[in-house]
Amino acid sequence: MNREILFRGKRKDNDEWVYGDLIQIPNGRKFIVNNKFGACIDKDGNFINTEAPFVCEVFPETVGQFTGLCDKNGNKIFEGDILLEEEKEYSLEEYGEKVVGTHNIVAYWNEKACGFWVRRTDKPKGKIYVPEEPLCESFAEELKVVGNIYDNPELLEVEQ
């Protein structure tokens, strides 16, 4: 397998982002392990012989997987990233309407489609547009990571 499997999450002790392998234990706690030696866990789910920053407990809701794709600037795209989709025209002939605009979109895992997709967060009033679509390499190369849903929720606010 040639694709990179990588996770990120915000540390519980200092709110910094960490990147590495994900460990989930039965009680719901999640950890990011960032070393080449792995980690040892005892029967109670406690780490043995590990020290920060190699093993970091993270807020479970902030954990996101690397999509395997990079934006137009070469930045890795993770679940929960907010991406800027610059001027793009959607031609929906069946409705006789075209939509042009800049959109913020969010990368997420689509369970039903078993893949990474993007969801547009704004809907121009009275306009028809494509609300969701698969995130593929050619599309990702047109996008720019501008933040994430945890640190930059204001980027998701829709102007009226």
Secondary structure, DSSP 8 states (H G I E B T S, - for coil): --S---EEEEBTTT--EEEEEEEE-TTS-EEEE-SSS--EE-TTS-EES--TTSEEEE-GGG-EEEEEEE-TTS-EEETTEEEEEEEEEEEEGGGTEEEEEEEEEEEEEETTTTEEEEEE----TT-----EEE--HHHHTTEEEEEETTT-GGGG----
